[in-house]
Amino acid sequence: MDSIHVNSVLPSFFSASGVSDSEIWGREVCFRKGEYHLISAVSGVGKSSLLSYIFGERDDYTGDIIFDEQPLNTMRSTELSKIRQQKIGFVFQGLRLFSELTAFENIALKNRLSSYKTNDEIVRMLESAGLAEKCNEKAARLSFGQQQRVAIIRALCQPFDFLLMDEPFSHLDDDNIKIMSSMVLEELKSREAGLVLCSLGDEYPFVYCRKWKL
């Protein structure tokens, strides 16, 4: 996938007059593979909604989202599932880890869909993230910051052309932000993938081609 077009998209819970100063809602925006985009906004203006629309999880909006030349709303569920498995990685704000599974099991479960990484590679990524002693710890027993690192690694353990990240480093200190952003950047570069990162205003250590106000 080379591009994601967000054309005149407006959440159903917003009126056009209420988002007149947005650079995305109600406008024509294109995210291209290999480009890094930062979307900054305060809480409650739809950062998570936008990423959920792109991921095809929600459709409570007007306008069009187009992958290359194909509108999202014309895709069959099987097509969309394939895109989620092979074209779009996602770090959810709520993380969505399975609390009863270990850190390693949460990642391996996702990785099993594509076998993109080996088990040894997953362990090395956990070690690089400072989680060597937490590999076999259940997610429910991890701190939120530790869970965030697991969720980031999980998203990197699949093929993707675009990586969506929803406030991915919000509970990490500066040292861990540096470690995890370097890991993300290495994966983005190796795949020539695009990044769409939403935050409350933090820019994080990426070189963006465009910064947007939502």
C-alpha positions as CSV (number, residue, x, y, z in Angstrom):
1,M,0.0,0.0,0.0
2,D,1.5,3.3,-1.1
3,S,-1.0,5.9,0.2
4,I,-3.9,6.5,2.6
5,H,-6.3,9.3,1.6
6,V,-8.6,10.9,4.2
7,N,-11.0,12.9,2.1
8,S,-13.6,15.2,3.8
9,V,-13.9,12.9,6.7
10,L,-15.9,14.2,9.6
11,P,-17.0,12.2,12.7
12,S,-20.7,11.9,13.1
13,F,-20.5,13.4,16.6
14,F,-19.0,16.6,15.2
15,S,-20.6,19.4,13.2
16,A,-18.6,21.0,10.4
17,S,-18.7,24.4,12.1
18,G,-17.2,22.8,15.3
19,V,-14.0,21.8,13.5
20,S,-13.3,24.7,11.3
21,D,-9.7,25.1,12.6
22,S,-8.8,21.5,12.1
23,E,-6.2,20.6,9.4
24,I,-7.7,17.2,8.9
25,W,-11.4,17.0,9.7
26,G,-13.4,17.9,6.6
27,R,-10.3,18.3,4.5
28,E,-8.3,16.3,1.9
29,V,-5.2,14.7,3.5
30,C,-2.8,12.1,2.1
31,F,-0.4,10.0,4.1
32,R,2.2,8.3,1.9
33,K,4.4,5.3,2.5
34,G,7.8,6.3,3.8
35,E,6.5,9.6,5.3
36,Y,6.2,10.4,9.0
37,H,3.2,12.4,10.2
38,L,2.5,13.8,13.6
39,I,-1.1,14.7,14.6
40,S,-1.4,16.8,17.7
41,A,-4.5,17.6,19.5
42,V,-6.0,18.0,23.0
43,S,-8.2,15.3,24.4
44,G,-11.7,14.8,23.0
45,V,-11.2,16.0,19.5
46,G,-11.0,12.6,17.9
47,K,-7.4,11.4,17.7
48,S,-8.3,7.8,18.5
49,S,-11.4,8.0,16.3
50,L,-9.3,9.1,13.3
51,L,-7.0,6.1,13.7
52,S,-9.9,3.7,14.2
53,Y,-11.5,5.0,11.0
54,I,-8.3,4.4,9.1
55,F,-8.0,0.9,10.6
56,G,-11.5,0.2,9.5
57,E,-12.8,-0.5,13.1
58,R,-15.4,2.3,13.0
59,D,-17.5,3.8,10.3
60,D,-19.4,6.6,12.2
61,Y,-18.2,9.3,9.9
62,T,-18.9,11.0,6.6
63,G,-16.4,11.4,3.8
64,D,-14.0,8.8,2.4
65,I,-10.9,6.9,3.4
66,I,-9.1,5.4,0.4
67,F,-6.2,2.9,0.4
68,D,-4.3,3.6,-2.8
69,E,-7.3,3.7,-5.2
70,Q,-9.8,1.6,-3.2
71,P,-12.4,3.2,-0.9
72,L,-12.4,1.5,2.5
73,N,-16.2,1.3,2.6
74,T,-16.2,-0.9,-0.5
75,M,-13.9,-3.6,1.0
76,R,-15.1,-7.0,2.0
77,S,-14.3,-8.1,5.6
78,T,-11.8,-10.6,4.3
79,E,-9.9,-7.8,2.3
80,L,-9.9,-5.6,5.4
81,S,-8.6,-8.4,7.6
82,K,-5.7,-9.0,5.1
83,I,-4.8,-5.3,5.1
84,R,-4.7,-5.3,9.0
85,Q,-2.5,-8.4,9.0
86,Q,-0.1,-7.3,6.2
87,K,-0.3,-3.5,5.6
88,I,-1.2,-1.6,8.8
89,G,0.3,-2.0,12.2
90,F,-1.4,-0.3,15.2
91,V,-0.4,0.7,18.7
92,F,-3.7,1.3,20.4
93,Q,-4.0,3.9,23.2
94,G,-5.7,1.3,25.3
95,L,-3.0,-1.3,24.3
96,R,-5.5,-4.3,24.1
97,L,-3.1,-6.8,25.6
98,F,-4.5,-10.1,26.9
99,S,-4.1,-9.8,30.6
100,E,-3.9,-13.5,31.2
101,L,-1.1,-14.0,28.7
102,T,2.6,-13.3,29.3
103,A,4.4,-10.5,27.6
104,F,6.0,-12.9,25.2
105,E,2.7,-14.8,24.6
106,N,0.9,-11.5,23.7
107,I,3.5,-10.8,21.1
108,A,3.9,-14.3,19.8
109,L,0.1,-14.6,19.4
110,K,0.1,-11.7,16.9
111,N,3.3,-12.8,15.3
112,R,1.8,-16.2,14.6
113,L,-0.4,-14.7,11.9
114,S,2.5,-13.9,9.7
115,S,5.6,-15.5,11.3
116,Y,7.3,-12.1,10.6
117,K,9.7,-12.5,13.5
118,T,11.4,-15.6,15.0
119,N,10.9,-16.3,18.7
120,D,14.6,-15.4,19.3
121,E,14.0,-12.0,17.6
122,I,11.0,-11.4,19.8
123,V,13.1,-12.2,22.9
124,R,15.9,-9.9,21.8
125,M,13.4,-7.1,21.2
126,L,12.0,-7.5,24.7
127,E,15.6,-7.5,26.1
128,S,16.3,-4.3,24.2
129,A,13.2,-2.8,25.7
130,G,14.4,-3.6,29.2
131,L,11.9,-6.3,29.6
132,A,14.2,-9.4,29.8
133,E,12.9,-10.3,33.2
134,K,9.3,-9.7,32.2
135,C,9.1,-12.1,29.2
136,N,7.1,-14.7,31.2
137,E,5.2,-12.3,33.4
138,K,1.5,-12.0,32.8
139,A,0.5,-8.7,31.2
140,A,-1.9,-8.0,34.2
141,R,1.1,-7.9,36.5
142,L,3.1,-5.4,34.4
143,S,3.0,-1.6,34.9
144,F,1.3,0.4,32.2
145,G,4.6,1.6,30.9
146,Q,5.8,-1.9,30.6
147,Q,2.6,-2.9,28.9
148,Q,3.1,0.0,26.4
149,R,6.5,-1.4,25.5
150,V,5.0,-4.8,24.9
151,A,2.3,-3.3,22.8
152,I,4.8,-1.5,20.6
153,I,6.9,-4.6,20.1
154,R,3.7,-6.5,19.2
155,A,2.8,-4.0,16.5
156,L,6.3,-4.3,15.1
157,C,6.0,-8.1,14.8
158,Q,3.9,-8.1,11.6
159,P,4.4,-6.8,8.1
160,F,3.2,-3.2,7.5
161,D,3.4,-0.3,5.0
162,F,2.0,2.1,7.6
163,L,2.3,2.2,11.4
164,L,-0.5,3.9,13.4
165,M,0.4,4.9,16.9
166,D,-2.0,6.5,19.4
167,E,-0.1,8.2,22.3
168,P,2.4,5.3,22.3
169,F,4.9,6.7,24.8
170,S,2.6,8.5,27.2
171,H,3.7,6.4,30.3
172,L,7.4,6.1,29.4
173,D,10.3,8.1,30.8
174,D,12.8,9.9,28.5
175,D,15.3,7.0,28.5
176,N,12.6,4.4,27.5
177,I,11.1,6.8,24.9
178,K,14.6,7.0,23.3
179,I,14.9,3.2,23.3
180,M,11.5,2.5,22.0
181,S,11.4,5.2,19.3
182,S,14.8,3.9,18.1
183,M,13.3,0.5,17.8
184,V,10.3,1.8,15.9
185,L,12.5,3.9,13.6
186,E,14.7,0.9,12.7
187,E,11.6,-1.1,11.7
188,L,10.1,1.8,9.7
189,K,13.3,2.3,7.8
190,S,13.8,-1.4,7.1
191,R,10.4,-1.5,5.5
192,E,10.3,2.0,4.0
193,A,7.0,2.3,5.9
194,G,4.9,5.4,6.8
195,L,4.1,6.6,10.3
196,V,1.0,8.3,11.6
197,L,1.5,9.2,15.2
198,C,-1.1,10.9,17.4
199,S,-0.2,12.8,20.6
200,L,-1.4,15.4,23.0
201,G,1.5,17.6,21.9
202,D,4.7,15.7,22.5
203,E,6.7,15.4,19.2
204,Y,9.0,12.5,20.2
205,P,12.3,11.9,18.4
206,F,11.1,11.4,14.8
207,V,11.7,13.6,11.8
208,Y,8.2,14.4,10.5
209,C,7.4,15.5,6.9
210,R,4.3,17.1,8.2
211,K,2.8,18.1,11.6
212,W,-1.0,18.4,11.7
213,K,-3.4,20.1,14.1
214,L,-6.5,18.0,14.6
